[in-house]
Amino acid sequence: MTQHSELLQEIENLLDFEHRIMIEGDLGKLSVVVERKEKLLQELMQQNNLGQDYLSILRKKAQQNQMLVGSVRAGIDAAMKRLQALQKAQDPLTVYDPSGKTSDLQKIAKKSLERRA
């Protein structure tokens, strides 16, 4: 196996690993993958006479992973919005008093509640 093909195979394996990480949701490992991918791509840029067929396979895998990254990001954003909505639902209800000022319904209820023994 030549140095070119070893490098290309290592990049392909790394792209497959990156894909698996995202599918499994183990996003903590992505930082290590990104660092390694950057180093391998720098090595690849220094190579001459690379097989275009194999490069197109790597390009396709990289594009698929990029689409998956977009989906993962959209999922994380949706989860964050949902958590924020749930947190906001726990906040006291804000209403307008007769003078037009906003006030928490909880505060109004406490003020108007009369306790008798």
VENKAVEN-V912324 format. One record per residue. N is the residue number from 1. PSI is psi in whole degrees, -180 to 180 (NA if undefined). D_FIRST is the distance of its C-alpha to the first C-alpha in Angstrom with 2 decimals. Layout:
BEGIN
N;PSI;D_FIRST  N;PSI;D_FIRST
END
This chain:
BEGIN
1;131;0.00  2;168;3.79  3;-38;6.72  4;-49;8.17  5;-33;6.24  6;-43;6.42  7;-46;9.94  8;-40;10.78  9;-39;10.01  10;-40;12.10  11;-44;14.72  12;-45;14.97  13;-40;15.48  14;-40;18.01  15;-40;19.80  16;-41;20.12  17;-43;21.48  18;-43;23.84  19;-46;25.08  20;-41;25.79  21;-45;27.63  22;-38;29.86  23;-41;30.63  24;-14;31.60  25;15;33.59  26;66;32.09  27;-16;32.38  28;-26;32.66  29;-10;28.92  30;-34;28.37  31;-39;29.11  32;-41;26.20  33;-42;23.87  34;-44;25.35  35;-46;24.89  36;-38;21.20  37;-40;20.71  38;-43;22.60  39;-44;20.48  40;-38;17.18  41;-33;18.96  42;-42;20.23  43;-41;16.80  44;-39;15.86  45;-24;19.14  46;-10;18.28  47;152;15.22  48;160;16.00  49;49;15.01  50;144;13.66  51;120;13.71  52;-33;17.21  53;-46;16.80  54;-36;14.32  55;-36;16.55  56;-33;19.54  57;-45;18.27  58;-40;17.86  59;-43;21.25  60;-44;22.85  61;-41;21.80  62;-40;23.06  63;-40;26.27  64;-43;26.82  65;-37;26.52  66;-40;28.91  67;-39;31.38  68;-38;31.15  69;-42;31.87  70;-41;34.93  71;-41;36.08  72;-44;35.70  73;-43;37.69  74;-39;40.34  75;-41;40.66  76;-43;41.13  77;-43;43.68  78;-41;45.56  79;-40;45.69  80;-42;47.02  81;-41;49.66  82;-43;50.71  83;-39;51.05  84;-39;53.09  85;-40;55.31  86;-39;55.90  87;-41;56.74  88;-33;59.10  89;-25;60.80  90;-16;61.84  91;153;63.51  92;151;67.26  93;132;68.51  94;130;69.83  95;171;73.04  96;136;75.70  97;176;79.07  98;-25;82.38  99;-3;82.13  100;2;78.71  101;150;76.72  102;146;73.61  103;151;73.92  104;133;72.02  105;-33;73.59  106;-41;73.23  107;-40;75.45  108;-44;78.04  109;-39;78.21  110;-39;78.76  111;-38;81.56  112;-5;83.40  113;126;83.14  114;129;86.44  115;135;86.68  116;147;89.93  117;NA;90.88
END
